[in-house]
Amino acid sequence: RDVVLAVEVLFSTLKADHRKAGVYARAGVPVYWLLDVVGRRVEVHTQPVPAGNYEVVTILGPTATVSPPGVDATWTVAELLPPQS
């Protein structure tokens, strides 16, 4: 109940991290971000349901902006990801 945002950083496969999204949803975590380093994007999951998923999933590219819940700050997705090599 104290967690308002869970963030996972993904360097390989999305499959395991999508299973983790269900764990966070069942626990009632209101917002889950999946930072996909390889895909250079962020999946923003909101509106968890007890069945273990999120009703809203928004996929944002490098130039899109994101803000953590309850914080007066905004970043581009590119700013959250490590530089490309």
C-alpha positions in Angstrom: 0.0 0.0 0.0 3.0 2.3 0.5 4.3 1.7 -3.0 3.0 4.1 -5.6 5.4 3.2 -8.5 7.4 0.1 -9.3 10.1 0.4 -12.0 11.8 -2.5 -13.8 14.8 -2.0 -16.1 14.8 -4.5 -18.9 18.0 -5.5 -20.8 16.8 -8.8 -22.3 13.4 -10.4 -22.7 10.0 -8.8 -22.0 8.3 -12.1 -21.0 9.5 -12.4 -17.4 8.9 -8.8 -16.7 5.3 -9.0 -18.0 4.8 -11.8 -15.5 6.1 -9.4 -12.8 3.5 -6.9 -13.9 0.8 -9.3 -12.7 2.5 -9.6 -9.3 2.5 -5.8 -8.9 -1.1 -5.5 -10.1 -2.3 -8.2 -7.6 -0.5 -6.3 -4.9 -2.3 -3.1 -5.9 0.7 -1.1 -7.0 -1.0 1.7 -8.9 1.7 2.4 -11.5 4.3 0.1 -13.0 7.0 1.3 -15.4 8.9 -1.2 -17.6 12.0 0.6 -19.0 12.9 -1.4 -22.1 16.6 -0.6 -22.8 16.9 -2.6 -26.0 13.6 -1.3 -27.4 14.3 2.3 -26.2 10.9 2.7 -24.8 8.9 2.7 -21.5 5.7 0.8 -20.9 3.5 2.6 -18.4 1.0 0.3 -16.7 -1.9 1.9 -14.7 -5.2 0.9 -13.2 -4.3 -2.5 -11.6 -7.1 -5.1 -11.2 -7.1 -7.9 -8.6 -7.1 -10.5 -11.4 -3.4 -9.6 -11.9 -3.1 -7.2 -14.8 -3.3 -3.5 -15.6 -6.2 -2.1 -17.5 -4.2 0.6 -19.2 -0.8 0.1 -20.8 0.8 3.0 -22.7 4.0 2.5 -24.7 6.2 5.6 -25.0 9.1 6.2 -27.3 12.3 8.1 -26.6 10.9 11.6 -27.1 7.8 11.1 -25.0 7.7 12.4 -21.5 6.8 10.6 -18.2 6.1 11.8 -14.7 6.1 9.7 -11.6 2.9 9.8 -9.6 2.8 12.5 -6.9 6.0 14.1 -8.0 6.4 17.4 -9.8 9.0 16.2 -12.3 9.0 15.2 -15.9 11.6 13.3 -18.0 11.8 12.2 -21.6 12.1 8.4 -22.0 15.6 8.9 -23.4 16.7 10.6 -20.2 15.7 7.5 -18.2 17.5 5.1 -20.4 21.3 4.5 -20.6 23.0 6.0 -23.6 23.1 3.9 -26.7 26.5 2.3 -27.4 
